[in-house]
Amino acid sequence: MPSSAVQKTVFGLVATALTFLLAVIANGLLSYRINEVKYWTLHTHQVIEGLKDALLALEDAESEDRGYALTGNEEFLIGYNSGKEGVVKSLDRVARLTEDNPDQQRLVAEAKSEAVEKLVLPMPSYKSMTSPGPKVCSIKAMAGKSWSDLRRPSPRWTVMKKHFCANEATI
């Protein structure tokens, strides 16, 4: 009988040790997975923040562009140029963050080319259009058109906004 009690004790200790070992392994795997999920969540938020920064910079550039168009004050061009730089920098950062995803790389490249195309030149100022001398375009030609319709073939930041918001869920 004593050997049976020893065998049962050894068996119990081995079973306990195996259970403990399995719990440690499971805990390690879950910790690894939790850290991985944290990493990708942070990564996703960084991409979204980069896209929001690009959109804000684009909106700032548009506002400065309008200010220049309405007043002719060249101080607005400083903000316009910094907005252009901000859009490019933000989209470059997003491109670096999405290097692991070819679909997102394509979308970021499209967004960047749209932004660069839209922000090539500032709008002509109202003063330049109403002052004597060669006109950028006539007031008559402006009837019923927005500034961006007159100088750019496609919509401006709304394209970017639509592009960012439509693809935000897939990032």
N, C-alpha and C positions, 0 to 999 in steps of 0.2 A: 503494500500500500504506500509506503513512503515514496517509492519511485514513481508511482502514479501521481502523487501530489506534486512532486518535483516536476514531472512532465507537464502537468496542468499549469503550474506556475511559469515554467519556461515558455510554454505555448502562449499563455496570457501576456507575458512580457514581450514576446516576439510580435504578437498581434497588436499590442499597444504601440510598439515601436514602428511597425509598418503603417498603422493608422496615422501616427504623428508625422511620419515621413511623407505620406500622401497629402496630409494637410499642409505641410510646409511647401511641397511642390505646387499644390493648387494655389496657395497664397502667392507664391512667386510668379506663377503664370498670370494670375489675376492682377497683380501689381504691375507687371509688364504691360498687360492690355490696358489698364487704366492710364498708365503713362503715355501709351501710344494714342489713346483717345484724347487725352489732354493736349498732346502735341498737335494733332490734326485739328482740334477745335481752335487752338491758338492760331494755327496757320490759316485757317479759314477766316477768322476774325481779322488777321493782318491783311489778307487779300481784300476783304470787304472794306476795311478802312482805307486801303490804297485806292480802291475804286471810288470811294466817297471823297477822298482828297482830290482825285483827278476831276471829279464832277464839280466840286466846290471851286477848284482852280479855273475850270472852264466857265462856270457861272461868273466868277470874278472877272475873268478876261472879257466876257460878254458885257458885263456892267461897265467896265472901264471903256470898252469899245463904244458903247452907247454914249457915255459921257463925252468922249472925244467927238463923236459924230454930232452931238447936239451943241457942244460949246466951241469946238475947235481948239480947246486948251490942250497943249501937248503934254501936260502933266499926267493926263489920263493914259497916255501911251506907256508910261512907266509901269503902271498897274497892269495894263494890257500885256506888256512883254513879260512881266513877272508871272502873270497868270498862264501865259503860253508855256513858260519854263516849268511852272508847277505841274501842268498837265503832263508834259513829257516825262518829268522826273517821277511823278506818281505812277504813270503807266509803265515806266521802266522797272520800278520797284515791284509792281504787280507781275510783270513778265518774269522777273527773277524768282518770285515766289511760286509761280505756276510752271516752272521748268519741267516738273514731273508730269504735267498733264497737257498733251498735244492739242486737245480740243480748246482748252482755256488759252493756250499760247496763240492759237489762231484767232480767237475772239479778242484777245488783248491787242494783237497786231492790227486787226480790223479797226478797233476802237482808236488806236493810236494814229493810224493813217487818216481816219475820219477827222480826228481832232486837229491834226497838223494841217489837213486840207482846209478846214473851216477857219483856222486862225492864221492863214498865210499873211493876209494884209488887214490892217484896221479899216473900218468903214470910212468913207470920205466924210469930212466934217460938213455940217450944214453951212458953215461960213464959206467953205470952198465952193459949195454949190450955188450960193447966192451972191458971191462976189463977182465983180467984173472980170472978164478974161475967160479962158477956156473952162468949160463946165465938165465936171466929172460925169454928170448925167443931168438931164433937164428935169425940172419940177413936174412937167407934164408927163414925162416917162415914169415918174414915181407914183402917179395916181393909182390908188388901190393896192400898192405893193409895200411890203415891209422892207427895211434896210437890207436884211439878209437876202431877200428875194432879188434885190437889185445887184448885189455884188457876189453872191454865191449861188451855185446851181442847185444846191440841196439844203435842207434845213440844218440849223446849227447845233447847238448843244442838246436840243431835244432828241436828236439822233443818238448822241452819247448817253443821255439819260435813259432813253428807251433801251439802249444796248446794255447798259450797266444793270438796270433794274430787271430786265428780262433774264439776264444770265446770273443774277446774284444767287438764285436758288441752286444753280448747278456748280457753284464754286466749291 
